[in-house]
Amino acid sequence: MKRRKQRLTAIVCFYIYLFKNRDIMDILNDFNDVFIANQPDGDFLMVDEATQFMMVEAIAAKDLIIAKINSLLKTGWVFDRLNLVEQAILFMAISELVYEVDERAIIINEAVEIAKIYGDQDSYKMINAILDQV
């Protein structure tokens, strides 16, 4: 459960980054100071050092990650055309796959399950298809 809460926090922070284009460390600090401080037993956790490192490195490699996602999308689709929730989930999952945060199957399964809860009706299928090819 702890890892899932870390993933949810990472997704929300990536979402904010993609929406606002603010510095990821500022987002993480604000998230920890405001959101987690007010909901200590909620669905999110303060980001640990390993997740924070992965997120900062992923933002540094943003263009490469987006290019990879674009190469795996159906013809006529690009990363920017996906909704922000889908973008954030893919960003988190691909980052975790690259940094081998967990077993591949677990990362993909978690991303799909999170997409079923927070994404559009069938976005989990697209996310699963993309992550299977990474």
N, C-alpha and C positions, 0 to 999 in steps of 0.2 A: 504494500500500500504506500510506503514511503516513496518508492521510485515513481509510482504513478502521480503522486502529488508533486514531485519534482518535475515530471513531464508536463503536467498541467500548468505549473508556474512558468516553465520555459515557453510553452505555447502562448500563454497570455503575454509574456514579455516580448516574444518575437512578434506577436500580433501588434502590440503597441509600437514596436520598432518599425514594422512595415507600414503602419498607419501614419505615424508621426515623424518617422525618420530622425528620432532623437538618439543620442549616445546610449548604447546598450547598458553601460555601467550606471548612468543616471536613471534609466528605467528600472534596473534591478534595485538600486538603492531606494528609489521612490516606492517601488512595489513592496519591498521589505518594511520600510518605515511606515507606510500608510496602510496598505491593505493587510499585510500579515499581522502587524501590530494590533489591528482592530478585529481580527478574526483568527486568533491563535489556534483554534481547533477546527478550522474550516477545511476546504478542499485543497488548499495550497500550503506549501512549505517555503521557508526561506531557502534560497538557492544555495546549495553547497559549493565548495571550491571547485570540484571537478566539473559540475554542471556550468558554473560561471565561466570557467576556462573554455569549455566546449562552446558556449554561446558566443563569447568574445571572438574566438577563432572562426566560428561559423560566419559571423558578421564580416570579418576580415576577408573571408572567402566567398562572400555573397554572390559575386558575379559568376564564379565557378559553379556554385550550387544551383543558381537559377538557370545557367546554361545546361546543366545536367538535367534538370527537371524539364526544361523546354525540349530537349532532345527525346524525352520519353513521352511527351504529351501527344495526343492525336493531332493529325494534320489540321492546321487552322487554329490551334490552341496555343497560347503562350502563358507563362507564369502570371503575368499581370492581369490576365483575363479571369483567373481563378479568384474566388472570394478570399478575403483576408484570413478566414479561419482555415481554409484549405491550405493556403500559402504557409501559414504559421505551423500547421501540423506537419506538412512536408518538410519544412525547414528544420523543425525539431528532429523528426525521424531520420532524415538524411544525415544530420549532424551526429546523431547517436550512432548511426551505422558506420560513419567514417571514423569516429573516435572509439568504436567498439565498446560502448557504455554497457551493453548487455548482449545477450544472445540475439542474433538476427531475427529469429522467429518471434521472440518476445517483443522486440522493438516494433516490428511490423504489426503484430497482433494488438499491441497497446495503441498504436497510431490509428488502426482501423476502429477499435472500440471507442476511442475518443472522438473520431470522426462521426461515428454513429450517433453519439450523444450531442455533439456541438455543431456538426457540419450539416450541409444540405442533405436531403433525403437519400440520394445515391452517391454522395461524394466519397463515402467509404470505399466504394468499388474502385473509383478512379485512384484513390490513394493507395489501395492494396495493389493495383496493377502497376503503378509507378514504382512503389517500393520493392516489389518482386523483381524488378529489372535493375535495381541499383546494385 
